[in-house]
Amino acid sequence: MKTKLKARFVIGFDPALNDHVYWKNGQVIFEDDRVLSVGPQDDTPADVVKDFGNSLIAPGFVDLNALADIDTSVIDFDQKGGADYSLGKQWSRRYVEEGTRDVFFPEENAKKSYYAFDPR
């Protein structure tokens, strides 16, 4: 199934310029898990069209920060010996009551780092 996403701004790679650019009134067309095109809006047919209005679409970005470093640690260290659940970034009551433990197994940490930093 071919899907077209439209938005006021789209960031993508322009092979003609060999650089990343943004298009005002852009679109992204993908099929399954493969991006087919990124660029200005046109009348290319698609099975599904979603218009996100005054938004930014940036396909293909990977949050290396979230993969590699402190996202889970932030929650751990924010506990400061107590759980203030009103802050919205705390572990669940069950997790706190059962006691602290590693979030990831060593193999999972290794895989996370591999995908975050591997240059391929």
All heavy atoms as an XYZ file, in Angstrom:
961
protein
N       0.840     -1.175      0.000
C       0.000      0.000      0.000
C       0.888      1.243      0.000
O       1.792      1.377      0.813
C      -0.898     -0.003      1.229
C      -1.758      1.221      1.302
S      -3.059      1.181      2.545
C      -2.156      0.971      4.028
N       0.626      2.151     -0.886
C       1.398      3.384     -1.010
C       0.739      4.481     -0.176
O      -0.464      4.715     -0.283
C       1.464      3.810     -2.470
C       2.522      4.851     -2.755
C       2.556      5.222     -4.231
C       3.159      4.092     -5.024
N       3.331      4.453     -6.446
N       1.536      5.138      0.668
C       1.036      6.183      1.557
C       1.754      7.490      1.275
O       2.973      7.520      1.121
C       1.253      5.785      3.033
O       0.589      4.540      3.273
C       0.704      6.836      3.971
N       0.978      8.566      1.223
C       1.533      9.915      1.027
C       1.258     10.738      2.276
O       0.117     10.831      2.736
C       0.880     10.601     -0.164
C       1.426     12.003     -0.434
C       0.611     12.789     -1.464
C       0.719     12.213     -2.831
N       0.149     13.121     -3.874
N       2.324     11.308      2.848
C       2.210     12.218      3.980
C       2.530     13.614      3.492
O       3.569     13.819      2.855
C       3.176     11.821      5.093
C       3.133     10.377      5.575
C       4.179     10.157      6.661
C       1.753     10.017      6.086
N       1.675     14.567      3.799
C       1.896     15.952      3.382
C       1.994     16.834      4.618
O       1.342     16.576      5.616
C       0.747     16.435      2.490
C       0.550     15.585      1.266
C      -0.446     16.115      0.240
C      -1.731     16.632      0.765
N      -2.672     17.055     -0.289
N       2.804     17.886      4.518
C       2.931     18.836      5.623
C       3.475     20.149      5.085
O       4.009     20.218      3.974
C       3.853     18.297      6.710
N       3.359     21.183      5.898
C       3.854     22.494      5.489
C       5.359     22.478      5.251
O       5.862     23.129      4.353
C       3.509     23.524      6.555
C       4.026     24.894      6.186
C       3.141     25.969      6.645
N       3.633     27.247      6.157
C       3.430     28.360      6.777
N       2.744     28.373      7.896
N       3.877     29.479      6.278
N       6.103     21.683      6.072
C       7.551     21.570      5.896
C       7.957     20.109      5.893
O       7.468     19.323      6.704
C       8.304     22.299      7.014
C       8.017     23.762      7.072
C       7.145     24.271      8.023
C       8.598     24.637      6.165
C       6.869     25.627      8.077
C       8.321     25.996      6.208
C       7.455     26.496      7.166
N       8.844     19.755      4.987
C       9.398     18.408      4.921
C      10.905     18.534      4.747
O      11.377     19.299      3.905
C       8.794     17.594      3.758
C       9.520     16.270      3.591
C       7.307     17.356      3.982
N      11.653     17.812      5.576
C      13.110     17.779      5.449
C      13.487     16.480      4.763
O      12.961     15.420      5.094
C      13.790     17.852      6.829
C      13.507     19.198      7.482
C      15.294     17.634      6.698
C      14.040     19.316      8.895
N      14.406     16.567      3.820
C      14.848     15.364      3.121
C      16.145     15.608      2.390
O      16.707     16.712      2.424
N      16.622     14.596      1.714
C      17.870     14.679      0.966
C      17.542     14.939     -0.489
O      16.725     14.247     -1.092
C      18.659     13.379      1.116
C      20.014     13.455      0.484
C      21.051     14.094      1.142
C      20.246     12.904     -0.760
C      22.308     14.183      0.571
C      21.497     12.978     -1.343
C      22.533     13.614     -0.680
N      18.194     15.954     -1.071
C      18.019     16.266     -2.480
C      19.258     15.797     -3.229
O      20.332     16.393     -3.105
C      17.828     17.778     -2.663
C      17.504     18.154     -4.098
O      17.771     17.340     -5.014
O      16.995     19.260     -4.311
N      19.154     14.703     -3.987
C      20.333     14.183     -4.686
C      20.921     15.174     -5.683
O      22.131     15.178     -5.921
C      19.833     12.938     -5.400
C      18.418     12.736     -5.011
C      17.967     13.910     -4.208
N      20.088     16.030     -6.256
C      20.599     17.019     -7.213
C      21.558     17.995     -6.543
O      22.523     18.462     -7.152
C      19.440     17.769     -7.866
N      21.295     18.318     -5.278
C      22.158     19.233     -4.525
C      23.177     18.485     -3.668
O      24.064     19.102     -3.084
C      21.316     20.130     -3.616
C      20.320     21.047     -4.309
C      19.452     21.755     -3.284
C      21.046     22.060     -5.186
N      22.999     17.163     -3.563
C      23.825     16.340     -2.687
C      23.839     16.901     -1.263
O      24.876     17.003     -0.621
C      25.249     16.191     -3.233
C      26.001     15.072     -2.546
O      25.411     14.072     -2.157
N      27.298     15.241     -2.377
N      22.649     17.275     -0.788
C      22.541     17.892      0.532
C      21.121     17.728      1.056
O      20.190     17.466      0.294
C      22.873     19.380      0.436
C      23.299     19.985      1.762
O      23.318     19.260      2.783
O      23.618     21.181      1.778
N      20.977     17.916      2.356
C      19.655     17.919      2.961
C      19.033     19.299      2.783
O      19.720     20.319      2.887
C      19.743     17.558      4.451
C      20.051     16.117      4.655
N      21.334     15.637      4.711
C      19.223     15.055      4.793
C      21.296     14.329      4.880
N      20.032     13.953      4.945
N      17.748     19.311      2.514
C      17.014     20.557      2.293
C      15.654     20.442      2.966
O      15.270     19.370      3.435
C      16.823     20.839      0.784
C      18.156     21.003      0.094
C      16.021     19.740      0.115
N      14.938     21.557      3.005
C      13.548     21.456      3.437
C      12.686     22.034      2.331
O      13.068     22.946      1.609
C      13.304     22.148      4.782
C      13.100     23.635      4.734
C      11.821     24.157      4.573
C      14.162     24.513      4.841
C      11.622     25.526      4.524
C      13.966     25.873      4.793
C      12.696     26.375      4.630
O      12.503     27.727      4.572
N      11.538     21.416      2.174
C      10.575     21.865      1.190
C       9.387     22.445      1.927
O       8.842     21.816      2.842
C      10.085     20.705      0.326
C      11.102     20.209     -0.634
C      11.383     20.721     -1.867
C      11.976     19.097     -0.465
N      12.383     19.999     -2.465
C      12.767     18.992     -1.623
C      12.184     18.175      0.563
C      13.729     18.013     -1.790
C      13.145     17.195      0.402
C      13.899     17.125     -0.763
N       8.976     23.635      1.559
C       7.729     24.189      2.062
C       6.631     23.520      1.248
O       6.726     23.428      0.019
C       7.714     25.703      1.896
C       6.570     26.357      2.608
C       6.723     27.858      2.627
C       5.597     28.464      3.429
N       5.710     29.918      3.474
N       5.600     23.046      1.931
C       4.531     22.276      1.299
C       5.117     21.034      0.632
O       5.043     20.861     -0.576
C       3.734     23.129      0.314
C       3.094     24.307      0.996
O       2.518     24.161      2.072
N       3.228     25.477      0.419
N       5.678     20.181      1.463
C       6.335     18.973      0.973
C       5.518     17.719      1.216
O       4.433     17.753      1.806
N       6.080     16.610      0.741
C       5.418     15.324      0.922
C       6.453     14.217      1.024
O       7.584     14.358      0.565
C       4.466     15.013     -0.234
C       5.173     14.754     -1.558
C       4.197     14.546     -2.704
O       3.048     14.975     -2.651
N       4.654     13.878     -3.745
N       6.031     13.136      1.649
C       6.812     11.908      1.731
C       5.903     10.794      1.252
O       4.763     10.681      1.697
C       7.259     11.616      3.176
C       7.994     10.283      3.254
C       8.122     12.736      3.715
N       6.411      9.983      0.329
C       5.639      8.844     -0.157
C       6.413      7.583      0.200
O       7.612      7.489     -0.072
C       5.396      8.928     -1.672
C       4.596     10.191     -2.007
C       4.665      7.675     -2.163
C       4.396     10.438     -3.484
N       5.711      6.644      0.849
C       6.367      5.385      1.196
C       5.422      4.224      0.939
O       4.207      4.378      0.853
C       6.863      5.385      2.641
C       5.797      5.506      3.684
C       5.237      4.375      4.256
C       5.365      6.748      4.119
C       4.260      4.484      5.238
C       4.385      6.863      5.094
C       3.835      5.729      5.652
N       6.032      3.059      0.796
C       5.280      1.831      0.615
C       5.867      0.799      1.564
O       7.073      0.540      1.534
C       5.390      1.355     -0.831
C       4.445      0.252     -1.180
C       4.341      0.054     -2.689
O       5.214      0.509     -3.434
O       3.364     -0.576     -3.094
N       5.023      0.266      2.416
C       5.470     -0.625      3.487
C       6.533      0.100      4.313
O       6.245      1.148      4.853
C       5.966     -1.951      2.924
C       4.858     -2.683      2.159
O       3.716     -2.674      2.639
O       5.144     -3.224      1.079
N       7.765     -0.415      4.392
C       8.802      0.244      5.192
C       9.852      0.935      4.331
O      10.940      1.234      4.774
C       9.473     -0.774      6.134
C      10.195     -1.873      5.374
O      10.027     -1.959      4.134
O      10.926     -2.640      6.016
N       9.513      1.256      3.081
C      10.475      1.852      2.149
C       9.994      3.228      1.682
O       8.889      3.365      1.151
C      10.642      0.936      0.942
C      11.672      1.411     -0.021
C      11.992      0.306     -1.032
N      12.941      0.822     -1.978
C      12.640      1.148     -3.224
N      11.409      0.993     -3.671
N      13.569      1.623     -4.020
N      10.833      4.245      1.896
C      10.516      5.593      1.413
C      10.758      5.625     -0.091
O      11.844      5.294     -0.570
C      11.380      6.654      2.127
C      11.130      8.032      1.526
C      11.086      6.668      3.623
N       9.749      6.037     -0.844
C       9.854      6.097     -2.300
C      10.285      7.466     -2.780
O      11.036      7.578     -3.749
C       8.520      5.722     -2.951
C       7.958      4.343     -2.587
C       6.596      4.147     -3.232
C       8.925      3.250     -3.012
N       9.781      8.521     -2.127
C      10.164      9.875     -2.544
C       9.920     10.865     -1.419
O       9.056     10.668     -0.574
C       9.391     10.307     -3.792
O       8.018     10.484     -3.503
N      10.722     11.919     -1.442
C      10.598     13.030     -0.505
C      10.792     14.287     -1.332
O      11.764     14.397     -2.072
C      11.668     12.967      0.601
C      11.527     14.133      1.556
C      11.605     11.649      1.357
N       9.883     15.237     -1.220
C      10.038     16.463     -1.998
C       8.795     17.324     -1.941
O       7.963     17.183     -1.040
N       8.663     18.224     -2.923
C       7.499     19.115     -2.941
C       6.220     18.336     -3.261
O       6.266     17.300     -3.920
C       7.829     20.114     -4.043
C       8.869     19.468     -4.881
C       9.592     18.482     -4.011
N       5.096     18.856     -2.782
C       3.813     18.200     -3.034
C       3.520     18.198     -4.524
O       3.798     19.165     -5.238
C       2.695     18.918     -2.283
C       2.780     18.721     -0.787
C       1.665     19.408     -0.032
O       0.647     19.771     -0.593
N       1.854     19.584      1.261
N       2.968     17.062     -4.976
C       2.526     16.952     -6.357
C       1.312     16.035     -6.404
O       0.759     15.681     -5.365
C       3.661     16.463     -7.272
C       4.170     15.081     -6.901
O       3.420     14.297     -6.272
O       5.327     14.761     -7.237
N       0.905     15.632     -7.589
C      -0.310     14.825     -7.711
C      -0.020     13.330     -7.845
O      -0.847     12.580     -8.365
C      -1.161     15.333     -8.880
C      -0.407     15.293    -10.205
O       0.801     14.961    -10.216
O      -1.025     15.599    -11.236
N       1.120     12.875     -7.358
C       1.429     11.445     -7.369
C       0.329     10.686     -6.635
O      -0.006     11.027     -5.498
C       2.790     11.183     -6.676
O       3.805     11.912     -7.353
C       3.121      9.704     -6.684
N      -0.240      9.664     -7.282
C      -1.321      8.923     -6.614
C      -0.804      8.082     -5.457
O       0.337      7.627     -5.457
C      -1.870      8.028     -7.732
C      -0.767      7.903     -8.722
C       0.057      9.160     -8.619
N      -1.685      7.888     -4.466
C      -1.363      7.052     -3.309
C      -2.648      6.442     -2.787
O      -3.731      7.005     -2.961
C      -0.679      7.884     -2.227
N      -2.519      5.283     -2.144
C      -3.687      4.607     -1.575
C      -4.229      5.360     -0.364
O      -5.427      5.387     -0.125
C      -3.315      3.184     -1.159
C      -2.808      2.377     -2.349
O      -3.518      2.320     -3.367
O      -1.694      1.831     -2.259
N      -3.308      5.932      0.413
C      -3.680      6.686      1.610
C      -2.958      8.025      1.558
O      -1.760      8.077      1.269
C      -3.256      5.931      2.894
C      -3.531      6.768      4.126
C      -3.960      4.596      2.985
N      -3.689      9.103      1.824
C      -3.091     10.439      1.879
C      -3.430     11.040      3.235
O      -4.594     11.078      3.628
C      -3.616     11.358      0.760
C      -3.033     12.751      0.885
C      -3.315     10.758     -0.608
N      -2.391     11.484      3.952
C      -2.586     12.132      5.246
C      -1.948     13.502      5.185
O      -0.766     13.629      4.870
C      -1.949     11.310      6.371
C      -2.584      9.948      6.556
C      -1.936      9.197      7.677
C      -2.575      7.822      7.830
N      -1.973      7.071      8.937
N      -2.727     14.517      5.487
C      -2.231     15.889      5.477
C      -2.067     16.342      6.925
O      -3.038     16.445      7.660
C      -3.205     16.795      4.739
C      -2.645     18.186      4.488
O      -1.716     18.612      5.223
O      -3.123     18.845      3.558
N      -0.821     16.607      7.325
C      -0.529     17.002      8.696
C      -0.500     18.511      8.875
O      -0.067     19.009      9.911
C       0.787     16.361      9.155
C       0.664     14.879      9.327
C       1.056     14.014      8.328
C       0.110     14.348     10.473
C       0.922     12.647      8.468
C      -0.036     12.985     10.632
C       0.369     12.124      9.619
N      -0.956     19.252      7.868
C      -1.105     20.699      7.999
C       0.191     21.417      8.306
O       1.213     21.188      7.674
N       0.142     22.284      9.302
C       1.277     23.135      9.669
C       2.270     22.366     10.552
O       2.484     22.705     11.702
C       0.762     24.381     10.379
C       1.808     25.459     10.478
O       2.722     25.512      9.667
N       1.686     26.324     11.468
N       2.836     21.300      9.990
C       3.745     20.427     10.735
C       5.053     20.256      9.982
O       5.197     20.706      8.847
C       3.115     19.040     10.910
O       1.940     19.124     11.659
N       5.968     19.563     10.624
C       7.256     19.215     10.025
C       7.361     17.702      9.970
O       7.143     17.019     10.970
C       8.413     19.766     10.874
C       9.812     19.252     10.522
C      10.278     19.860      9.206
C      10.788     19.576     11.633
N       7.679     17.181      8.796
C       7.957     15.758      8.634
C       9.434     15.632      8.304
O       9.947     16.314      7.417
C       7.109     15.127      7.511
C       5.622     15.248      7.820
C       7.503     13.665      7.306
C       4.717     14.765      6.703
N      10.119     14.758      9.031
C      11.556     14.557      8.829
C      11.834     13.059      8.799
O      12.231     12.481      9.805
C      12.346     15.250      9.930
N      11.614     12.412      7.648
C      11.774     10.954      7.590
C      13.236     10.528      7.711
O      14.143     11.228      7.265
C      11.231     10.609      6.204
C      11.455     11.836      5.399
C      11.271     12.983      6.360
N      13.419      9.393      8.358
C      14.746      8.796      8.390
C      15.642      9.212      9.529
O      16.719      8.667      9.694
N      15.214     10.167     10.339
C      16.067     10.574     11.449
C      16.040      9.507     12.533
O      15.009      8.937     12.846
C      15.617     11.912     12.045
C      16.018     13.083     11.206
C      15.119     13.666     10.346
C      17.304     13.585     11.284
C      15.495     14.750      9.576
C      17.687     14.667     10.517
C      16.780     15.249      9.660
N      17.180      9.237     13.107
C      17.314      8.285     14.196
C      17.809      9.056     15.408
O      18.790      9.792     15.325
C      18.312      7.170     13.842
C      18.515      6.236     15.015
C      17.832      6.408     12.623
N      17.121      8.916     16.522
C      17.500      9.619     17.742
C      18.638      8.868     18.419
O      18.426      8.026     19.275
C      16.285      9.726     18.666
C      16.568     10.554     19.903
O      17.732     10.937     20.124
O      15.624     10.803     20.653
N      19.869      9.162     17.989
C      21.034      8.477     18.554
C      21.167      8.747     20.045
O      21.613      7.899     20.800
C      22.310      8.901     17.834
C      22.388      8.493     16.369
C      23.672      9.016     15.756
C      22.293      6.996     16.217
N      20.774      9.922     20.476
C      20.841     10.244     21.891
C      19.992      9.264     22.695
O      20.417      8.734     23.705
C      20.375     11.682     22.111
C      20.382     12.071     23.568
O      21.366     11.869     24.252
N      19.278     12.612     24.048
N      18.788      9.006     22.228
C      17.902      8.106     22.959
C      18.414      6.674     22.930
O      18.224      5.926     23.874
C      16.495      8.168     22.374
N      19.077      6.296     21.849
C      19.569      4.921     21.750
C      20.788      4.678     22.620
O      21.003      3.590     23.116
C      19.946      4.603     20.299
C      18.797      4.487     19.317
C      19.344      4.312     17.906
C      17.902      3.323     19.677
N      21.624      5.681     22.776
C      22.959      5.414     23.292
C      23.231      5.848     24.711
O      24.125      5.323     25.327
C      23.983      6.081     22.373
N      22.518      6.813     25.233
C      23.039      7.310     26.504
C      22.059      7.277     27.659
O      21.833      6.243     28.250
C      23.697      8.667     26.333
C      22.714      9.772     26.008
O      21.536      9.507     25.822
O      23.153     10.918     25.935
N      21.458      8.381     27.993
C      20.905      8.519     29.332
C      19.394      8.486     29.447
O      18.874      8.694     30.532
C      21.400      9.830     29.969
C      20.872     11.030     29.200
C      22.892      9.844     30.100
C      21.096     12.345     29.897
N      18.671      8.210     28.404
C      17.215      8.310     28.526
C      16.664      7.482     29.682
O      15.827      7.949     30.438
C      16.526      7.910     27.225
C      16.617      9.006     26.190
O      17.315     10.004     26.445
O      15.996      8.879     25.130
N      17.092      6.238     29.808
C      16.588      5.446     30.931
C      17.252      5.863     32.231
O      16.639      5.801     33.294
C      16.810      3.945     30.691
O      18.178      3.747     30.356
C      15.935      3.440     29.580
N      18.501      6.327     32.188
C      19.199      6.756     33.397
C      18.559      8.000     34.000
O      18.536      8.162     35.219
C      20.670      7.036     33.099
O      21.293      5.871     32.655
N      18.054      8.881     33.161
C      17.409     10.092     33.665
C      16.288      9.721     34.625
O      16.147     10.288     35.698
C      16.873     10.956     32.502
C      15.912     12.020     33.002
C      18.020     11.610     31.762
N      15.508      8.742     34.243
C      14.409      8.331     35.108
C      14.959      7.716     36.394
O      14.484      8.004     37.485
C      13.479      7.349     34.374
C      12.833      8.069     33.177
C      12.406      6.811     35.301
C      12.008      7.178     32.281
N      15.978      6.866     36.268
C      16.580      6.263     37.454
C      17.062      7.318     38.442
O      16.759      7.268     39.625
C      17.769      5.381     37.073
C      17.362      3.947     36.826
O      16.288      3.553     37.305
O      18.132      3.234     36.163
N      17.847      8.262     37.969
C      18.463      9.242     38.859
C      17.470     10.289     39.353
O      17.676     10.893     40.385
C      19.648      9.919     38.182
C      20.797      8.979     37.985
C      21.300      8.733     36.721
C      21.368      8.324     39.059
C      22.355      7.856     36.531
C      22.425      7.442     38.884
C      22.918      7.202     37.615
N      16.388     10.502     38.634
C      15.384     11.465     39.080
C      14.613     10.982     40.301
O      13.913     11.751     40.927
C      14.388     11.781     37.957
C      14.851     12.929     37.101
O      15.917     13.488     37.383
O      14.137     13.276     36.144
N      14.714      9.708     40.625
C      13.989      9.207     41.781
C      14.463      9.877     43.067
O      13.680     10.139     43.946
C      14.143      7.684     41.909
C      13.467      6.913     40.802
C      11.964      7.077     40.783
O      11.351      7.372     41.797
N      11.369      6.900     39.633
N      15.737     10.156     43.190
C      16.308     10.831     44.360
C      15.766     10.269     45.669
O      15.437     10.997     46.588
C      16.067     12.327     44.270
C      16.760     12.962     43.089
C      16.565     14.456     43.062
C      17.249     15.005     41.838
N      16.457     15.876     41.053
N      15.630      8.950     45.708
C      15.213      8.315     46.957
C      13.717      8.304     47.180
O      13.242      7.766     48.154
N      12.950      8.890     46.308
C      11.497      8.886     46.482
C      10.825      8.959     45.132
O      11.451      9.238     44.134
N       9.566      8.716     45.112
C       8.837      8.716     43.853
C       7.756      9.784     43.877
O       6.790      9.666     44.612
C       8.227      7.342     43.604
N       7.960     10.832     43.133
C       6.940     11.865     42.977
C       6.298     11.631     41.613
O       6.803     12.062     40.593
C       7.565     13.261     43.050
C       6.535     14.363     42.853
O       5.349     14.045     42.619
O       6.918     15.539     42.931
N       5.205     10.904     41.598
C       4.591     10.502     40.340
C       3.957     11.670     39.595
O       3.610     11.541     38.436
C       3.558      9.400     40.601
C       4.208      8.141     41.109
C       4.235      7.848     42.463
C       4.835      7.275     40.227
C       4.869      6.705     42.927
C       5.469      6.134     40.682
C       5.482      5.856     42.029
O       6.115      4.735     42.487
N       3.845     12.831     40.213
C       3.259     13.979     39.534
C       4.195     14.551     38.475
O       3.770     15.297     37.619
C       2.906     15.072     40.547
O       4.096     15.588     41.131
N       5.484     14.207     38.535
C       6.432     14.756     37.567
C       6.281     14.147     36.184
O       6.736     14.717     35.211
C       7.872     14.568     38.060
C       8.230     15.315     39.338
C       9.656     14.963     39.757
C       8.088     16.805     39.136
N       5.708     12.977     36.092
C       5.428     12.383     34.799
C       6.581     11.644     34.151
O       6.435     11.120     33.070
N       7.756     11.608     34.764
C       8.850     10.859     34.151
C       9.488      9.922     35.173
O      10.679      9.742     35.219
C       9.882     11.779     33.512
C      10.549     12.749     34.461
C      11.588     13.569     33.712
C      12.279     14.530     34.654
N      13.318     15.275     34.022
N       8.659      9.319     35.979
C       9.121      8.381     36.979
C       8.754      6.966     36.550
O       7.881      6.763     35.714
C       8.440      8.658     38.320
C       9.011      9.690     39.263
C       9.929     10.734     38.686
O       9.734     11.218     37.608
N      10.929     11.111     39.423
N       9.431      5.998     37.153
C       9.061      4.605     36.937
C       7.681      4.361     37.530
O       7.206      5.107     38.382
C      10.083      3.690     37.613
C      11.425      3.727     36.969
C      12.568      4.214     37.513
C      11.768      3.271     35.669
N      13.612      4.085     36.628
C      13.144      3.509     35.483
C      11.069      2.683     34.627
C      13.825      3.181     34.324
C      11.732      2.351     33.454
C      13.089      2.596     33.317
N       7.075      3.290     37.145
C       5.761      2.939     37.688
C       5.886      2.602     39.180
O       6.965      2.260     39.660
C       5.191      1.722     36.944
O       5.958      0.575     37.258
N       4.788      2.696     39.881
C       4.786      2.340     41.310
C       5.286      0.905     41.499
O       6.049      0.616     42.417
C       3.386      2.483     41.892
C       2.930      3.900     42.028
C       1.539      3.953     42.663
N       0.977      5.264     42.520
C       1.212      6.281     43.344
N       2.004      6.124     44.369
N       0.650      7.451     43.142
N       4.859      0.007     40.624
C       5.263     -1.395     40.740
C       6.777     -1.529     40.640
O       7.390     -2.263     41.409
C       4.567     -2.207     39.649
C       4.923     -3.661     39.675
C       4.144     -4.421     38.630
N       4.703     -5.750     38.484
C       4.629     -6.464     37.394
N       3.995     -5.988     36.336
N       5.165     -7.652     37.330
N       7.382     -0.842     39.690
C       8.840     -0.917     39.522
C       9.549     -0.431     40.788
O      10.481     -1.060     41.268
C       9.261     -0.068     38.320
C      10.756     -0.072     38.087
C      11.340     -1.058     37.310
C      11.574      0.903     38.641
C      12.709     -1.080     37.095
C      12.945      0.900     38.430
C      13.506     -0.098     37.655
O      14.852     -0.112     37.448
N       9.088      0.685     41.343
C       9.716      1.242     42.541
C       9.526      0.292     43.728
O      10.452      0.041     44.490
C       9.149      2.639     42.858
C       9.654      3.145     44.193
C       9.503      3.613     41.740
N       8.320     -0.252     43.872
C       8.044     -1.148     44.991
C       8.843     -2.444     44.920
O       9.237     -3.005     45.938
C       6.545     -1.455     45.051
C       5.739     -0.257     45.511
C       4.247     -0.414     45.267
O       3.804     -1.471     44.764
O       3.511      0.539     45.579
N       9.107     -2.937     43.706
C       9.872     -4.185     43.548
C      11.371     -3.958     43.699
O      12.128     -4.910     43.800
C       9.583     -4.802     42.182
C       8.180     -5.372     42.076
C       7.882     -5.891     40.682
O       8.761     -5.822     39.798
O       6.757     -6.382     40.477
N      11.817     -2.733     43.696
C      13.238     -2.444     43.843
C      13.893     -2.170     42.499
O      13.405     -2.581     41.458
N      14.987     -1.463     42.550
C      15.663     -1.084     41.312
C      16.378     -2.287     40.702
O      16.773     -3.225     41.389
C      16.681      0.041     41.562
O      17.630     -0.422     42.511
C      16.010      1.292     42.072
N      16.527     -2.235     39.415
C      17.238     -3.265     38.660
C      17.666     -2.655     37.332
O      17.186     -1.594     36.941
C      16.360     -4.479     38.439
C      15.083     -4.157     37.664
C      14.133     -5.345     37.696
N      12.884     -5.058     37.071
C      11.873     -4.413     37.623
N      11.990     -3.917     38.832
N      10.750     -4.220     36.971
N      18.561     -3.329     36.650
C      18.978     -2.840     35.338
C      17.787     -2.838     34.396
O      16.954     -3.754     34.418
C      20.080     -3.727     34.757
C      21.408     -3.540     35.470
O      21.604     -2.466     36.073
O      22.240     -4.451     35.421
N      17.719     -1.822     33.560
C      16.638     -1.723     32.593
C      16.899     -2.668     31.427
O      15.989     -3.296     30.912
C      16.494     -0.273     32.095
C      15.410     -0.164     31.030
C      16.183      0.648     33.262
N      18.168     -2.741     30.995
C      18.536     -3.601     29.878
C      19.528     -4.658     30.330
O      20.346     -4.411     31.202
C      19.200     -2.782     28.761
C      18.295     -1.761     28.152
C      18.469     -0.410     28.417
C      17.270     -2.138     27.297
C      17.648      0.535     27.845
C      16.440     -1.192     26.724
C      16.625      0.146     26.996
N      19.465     -5.827     29.707
C      20.497     -6.834     29.904
C      21.763     -6.361     29.196
O      21.684     -5.546     28.261
C      20.056     -8.184     29.323
C      18.889     -8.790     30.052
C      17.652     -8.921     29.435
C      19.035     -9.249     31.350
C      16.582     -9.486     30.097
C      17.966     -9.819     32.030
C      16.746     -9.937     31.403
N      22.953     -6.852     29.589
C      24.203     -6.431     28.921
C      24.159     -6.605     27.406
O      24.639     -5.747     26.657
C      25.264     -7.327     29.561
C      24.725     -7.641     30.917
C      23.228     -7.748     30.726
N      23.554     -7.696     26.932
C      23.469     -7.918     25.477
C      22.615     -6.834     24.810
O      22.892     -6.400     23.697
C      22.854     -9.287     25.162
C      23.522    -10.468     25.815
C      23.059    -10.680     27.264
O      21.869    -10.515     27.605
O      23.946    -11.009     28.079
N      21.560     -6.413     25.488
C      20.698     -5.366     24.933
C      21.436     -4.030     24.886
O      21.304     -3.279     23.916
C      19.423     -5.234     25.765
C      18.518     -6.440     25.660
C      17.364     -6.395     26.634
O      17.566     -6.000     27.805
O      16.253     -6.751     26.226
N      22.210     -3.724     25.919
C      23.006     -2.497     25.906
C      24.010     -2.511     24.772
O      24.227     -1.500     24.101
C      23.728     -2.297     27.245
C      22.882     -1.532     28.226
O      22.152     -0.628     27.853
N      22.980     -1.907     29.480
N      24.650     -3.652     24.537
C      25.625     -3.759     23.445
C      24.942     -3.542     22.098
O      25.452     -2.810     21.241
C      26.311     -5.117     23.489
N      23.783     -4.147     21.908
C      23.061     -3.993     20.637
C      22.617     -2.544     20.446
O      22.716     -1.977     19.361
C      21.848     -4.923     20.612
C      21.139     -4.943     19.271
C      19.938     -5.869     19.293
C      20.417     -7.300     19.263
N      19.311     -8.254     19.097
N      22.138     -1.919     21.514
C      21.700     -0.522     21.463
C      22.854      0.375     21.021
O      22.709      1.211     20.135
C      21.191     -0.123     22.847
C      20.768      1.301     23.007
C      20.279      1.550     24.417
C      21.437      1.429     25.379
N      21.218      2.065     26.665
N      24.018      0.175     21.612
C      25.189      0.988     21.256
C      25.648      0.713     19.838
O      26.036      1.622     19.101
C      26.334      0.719     22.231
O      25.953      1.112     23.523
N      25.600     -0.547     19.428
C      26.005     -0.901     18.057
C      25.172     -0.135     17.049
O      25.690      0.484     16.124
C      25.866     -2.408     17.858
C      26.102     -2.826     16.430
C      27.390     -3.001     15.941
C      25.030     -3.040     15.560
C      27.608     -3.380     14.629
C      25.240     -3.416     14.253
C      26.527     -3.586     13.783
O      26.736     -3.946     12.489
N      23.860     -0.154     17.213
C      22.991      0.521     16.234
C      23.085      2.038     16.337
O      22.855      2.746     15.377
C      21.549      0.044     16.380
C      21.360     -1.325     15.789
C      21.150     -2.422     16.604
C      21.438     -1.529     14.420
C      20.996     -3.696     16.081
C      21.290     -2.789     13.878
C      21.082     -3.866     14.710
O      20.942     -5.109     14.169
N      23.437      2.562     17.485
C      23.554      3.999     17.641
C      24.823      4.540     17.008
O      24.839      5.620     16.436
C      23.538      4.386     19.122
N      25.921      3.764     17.068
C      27.213      4.298     16.653
C      27.834      3.624     15.442
O      28.832      4.087     14.929
C      28.215      4.224     17.827
C      27.793      5.064     18.976
C      27.475      4.495     20.194
C      27.692      6.435     18.848
C      27.082      5.281     21.267
C      27.298      7.230     19.903
C      27.001      6.654     21.125
N      27.286      2.519     14.979
C      27.869      1.824     13.838
C      27.829      2.741     12.607
O      26.768      3.251     12.262
C      27.107      0.531     13.548
C      27.728     -0.234     12.398
O      28.947     -0.473     12.453
O      27.002     -0.550     11.455
N      28.954      2.966     11.937
C      28.989      3.939     10.830
C      28.385      3.439      9.532
O      28.350      4.184      8.564
C      30.489      4.188     10.663
C      31.145      2.933     11.141
C      30.250      2.430     12.249
N      27.914      2.211      9.481
C      27.371      1.725      8.212
C      26.053      2.295      7.902
O      25.148      2.547      8.377
C      27.297      0.209      8.226
C      28.663     -0.387      8.082
C      28.635     -1.882      8.075
N      28.721     -2.283      9.472
C      28.316     -3.435      9.945
N      27.775     -4.309      9.166
N      28.450     -3.755     11.213
